[in-house]
Amino acid sequence: MYFFIFFQKDQFNNHFLKFLNIYIVLATPATRYLIKSHKLNPKLIKPTGKNNRIMKSDVLQYIESLKRKPTEELISSKEKPKEVPKTSSELDKSGPSLISEDKVVKITGFQKAMTKTMTQATLISSFLFTDEFNVDKLVKIRKDINSTPGNKIKITYTPFFIKAISLALTDFPILNSLVNSKTGEDGYIYEYTVKKDHNISVAIDGPEGLVVPNIKKVQEKSVLQIQKELNNLKEKADSRRLTSDDLNHGSFTVSNIGEAIMLFVYSYYLIL
């Protein structure tokens, strides 16, 4: 069972963005339309708005600079000496080396285990549902807790969501169930098990990639205890000390995809 929590994030994984050739741009719908209608690259526009938001004036100023650019380039070309083109050998040295032949790499450890679980996951039907909530009170509560004198553990938003999910599972226990994949003589699945404990799994980025350990019996834990468990699992993942017990017996999964909701548009840009 997968449940996705969407909330704002200031940074994404740079390698992931580079791989997809996507850029994050903060802009209003009107500004987005102006960028798209002029077929501009938002990454080249210098933002002046709050949180690096591109304003309409920024786009207009950039368009005006493009009109002046041919004249400026003509003037600068007379002042600058021509660069000598690099040879192919020099270009080869400046960039990453290419692999000369195919290489077979053995899959081991967590990656090997993930191939099994991810393959099993493809057999489960899924759907995506999103909703919006006003969390002003949550933001204030978290701020008050973290600013309390003597508090040694900084609380993130994740344990609040995990605890909220546990409370929801108490009201709707069928969501915390495991379907028995065995079928009867008629070919139908005939039973599922409602789990008594809320063992909530959390995706954590570790040295060997994504791992999904779980916090046991969340229904019996406070938000502070959940945060301690998260910190402990993160330390274990970073030092490669996660045990099979940490990874097994999860009944529900939470995935935090980042602090900004991603909206894909027709071009290769991610515009918010």
Protein Blocks (a to p, Z undefined) as FASTA:
>chain_A
ZZddddddfbdcfklmmmnopacddddfklmmmmmmnopafklpccfbehhiacfklmmm
mmmmmmmmmmmmmmmmmmpccdddddfklmmmmmccddfbdcddddehjllmmmmmmmmm
mmpccddddddddfklmmmmmmmmmmpghiabdcdfklmmmmmmmmmmmmmmmlmcccdf
bdcfkopafbdcddfbdcdddddddfkbccddddehkllpcfklmmmmmmmmmmmmmnop
acfklmgoiabdcddfbjbdcdddfblcdcZZ
